[in-house]
Structures are given as C-alpha cells and as structure tokens.
Amino acid sequence: SITLSHQVAGGLGLLERENAAIMNESLRPLCAQTVRAFAKALDNLGFRCPFFLTKNDGTLISGSRAKNLPVLAFSSGPTNSIRGAHFLTLVTDGVVIDLGGTTSDAGYIQNGYPRQASSEVRVAGVSVNFTMPDTLSIGLGGGSHVEFDDVDSATVGPLSVGYKLETADGAYIFNGSRLTASDVAVASGRACAAPLREYVEREEERKGTQGTCEQRLATVGRARVDAAWQRIQCMVTDLIDVVKGSNDNVTVILVGGGSILVDTSSVPAGVARFVTHKDSDVANAVGAALGQIGFVLERNYELPDNDRELRRKFLDEFEEEARSRCEKAGALKSTIAIHGPIELRMSYMPGFRYRVTYFAVGDVDDSAQIDLHHEDDDALDLFQGDGADKDEATGGAAGLGSPQAKRVPSPEPLLAEEDPMLCGVPPATELEKNAE
C-alpha cells in the first residue's frame, strides 16, 4: 500500500509531511486489523450500519477511511472528553481534565471545541504537521502508585495498577497489596471521594468483609495520607496552570472516574470554579456520540495585481466546494457550517499567491444513501490533489480559465514546480525570468 502525503498532512514543510506519511503507512496494518475487529463485533451484535471513529479534531471519520488514514485519529480520546464535558456542563470556555485510572489528560475548550495546537506538533518526538488538539497528560490516576521516602514526602505516579485496581495486586480499599491514589482519596475523608467510599462499602457488604478497608487504611497513618493528598492537589494545580496559558482565572471541568482525586471544596489560585456533572464518568462516550462529519479543504490561488474582486470569487467557490464535499462525506446539508477562510501568503513566490483553508462540519445524515464503508479515497481525501474540474478546463466558473488569473494546483504526491512543499522557493525557470 502507499500513503500520499497530501492525504494526511496539509500545509507547508517537506520533512513534516514526509514524517506524517511514514507514520500513517506504518500504522495502516494495525488500524486495518482494528477496524475489521470492530466491524466483526458490530456484525455479531446484529448492527447492519456504517460505523465511525472519532478524529483528533472532534469530528468523525468512517471506518473505511480510518483504515487508510489512521493518523487522523491520534489523541481522539482527550478530544472526546472535551466535547462531552461541554455538552454535559454547557461551559464553552475553560480547562477540561479527564482523570482516568492511569493518567490525567487536560485540554482547553474554546467555543465548545478543543483548542488546537498552534506550535510545532510532535508525536513520539517526531515532527508532523497534521492537526492535533492542544492537550497535556501526566501520570496521575485512580490507580497511581503512592510511595513515601524517609521523611514521609509523597510521590504519586507515574506507575499505576491500571485495570488491576480491584484485584489482589490492586488498591488497599479492595484488599489489594498496593497503596494507590484512590486509597488516599478515601482515607482523606473528603466529600469528593464519597461515591468511591460508598461503592467500597457495598462491595464489602456483598463479600462479608465489612471493616477491612478501614483497617488497611489505618496502617498508612494520617500524616502520610495528608502528604499524599496535598501532592495530588499540587499536581492538578500545576497541570491547570500549564494548560490554560494565561494569568486569568478559568473554569475547570472535571470528568472521568478519577475526578474524585480533586478537592473541589478548595479552589486554588488561577481557578474561578470547579464544575462537575453526575454523568462525568461517561463524558468521553458522550463526546464521541456528539461527533459530526468534518472536512478540511486546502487550495492555492494566484491573483493578478492583488485583485480583490477576483479574490472574493475564488473564496466563494472554495467555500461552496468545501460545503459540497462535506455533504458527500455524509453530512446533512442543512446543518453544514463553514469555518474560515484561513489565508496564508506564500512567501518568495512570484505574484500574489495564497494558500486558503476551509473547515466544514455538519451533523451525520442518517438518511443519506451513501456507502460509507466504500473505500473511495479520491472522493473523501482530506487534502485533494490538483482539484481540477471540467469548468476549469473549459474556462468556466469564476473566470478561472482566463489568462489573467489562475488557480494554482494543490500539492501533488510528487514534487511539482508549483508544489508548496518546496517551502515557497520558485522553480529555476522563474528565477531566470525574474533575473532577466
């Protein structure tokens, strides 16, 4: 199989595009196996319908496309939690922290959507240029190991018992052998840990082991419990400070099963308030269910003498194309919203050349007669090839066929003379012409 860089990475940067393509191709066999497993599981349950996976920008991608473009689903978990937190709490701007069993993932929500990373994006230390949410993870969760040194100074995480929380190798509160952050939350007596404490008591009653939890936690000692609890709160506060990126007080939404680790009765500096919801444990699933069809369109164009009227014609045509292709990808036409344009002047190129990006998003069209499992890469590619159509060839729409103005092809899989992958350096023929 072959991955073309324009399918997975837009924008400039030869090395970043190359890295993204290599990473995508490396993951395709694993992703194909995963998608087949999902499809088989759904078939066994009697579901006869297309299924979607969530992308890292908060929108959806069909199973067939995800098989070919696995990198588009990187970091989709935190994105789902952010979207779900917005839906459950109706908070449109603030920090969202998803505390799980092993890690705490934090991101910033702007107007109900995850804030995207504006700086260089790295995946496992490799620079890439596809869209990623601006999130940060730390090794703090309900199953995080808690250890003490000789002066009772606490260390929490990053090691965790994970899924073994309720086993013999798990937490004290479940008669396990490892002191965890969940044990500290229960032993602290804070109200935020009440749900977990009640669950433990019900389990003890069911097993006939009443009082075991209290006996185990009593061996830790109040001083150590307080030290560990304060360490957990410091870790959460530091995480908030890094993610929010300003000195303003922000609203913090807590989701995930590990949210019992945060003392919401004491608001630290930099936080306006803590917000939780009774269904915060399933915020990730809620966010995934809210997903919409998304489509990104990138095009290049050139203007003679920076003609503003012709620029408007170009942008109107590109916007309509983004809307049309989003509908073709499975979105309900009446719900499609367009975000953009984002224009970038292409430096060191002759004339007035621009790169424009539109983002179209709409609700899933349940009635659409479209086979979303069909692998039609050309019809559904995120970043198209040359974008040529019949109207252009015959000099039709928006005067694109006139000799005074032209649409510059978008990046091809191979290096072409006008490919922006060359970092804006004009071809030799252009340099010679300018010198003359």
Secondary structure, DSSP 8 states (H G I E B T S, - for coil): ----HHHH--SS-HHHHHHHHHHHHHHHHHHHHHHHHHHHHHHHTT--S--EEE-TTSEEEEHHHHHH-GGGGTTHHHHHHHHHHHHHH---SEEEEEE-SS-EEEEEEETTEE-B--S-EEETTEEE-S--B-EEEES--TTEEEEE-TT--EEEEEEE-GGGTTSTTSBGGGT-SB-BHHHHHHHHT-GGGHHHHHHHHHHHHHHT-TTHHHHHHHTT-HHHHHHHHHHHHHHHHHHHHHHH-SSS-EEEEEESGGGGGS-TTS--TTEEEEE--TTGGGHHHHHHHT-EEEEEEEEEEEEGGG-HHHHHHHHHHHHHHHHHHHHHTTB-GGG-EEEEEEEEE-TT-SSEEEEEEEEEEE-B-TT----TTS--HHHH-SS-SS---HHHHTT-GGGTTSTT-B------SS--TT-GGGTT---HHHHHHHH-
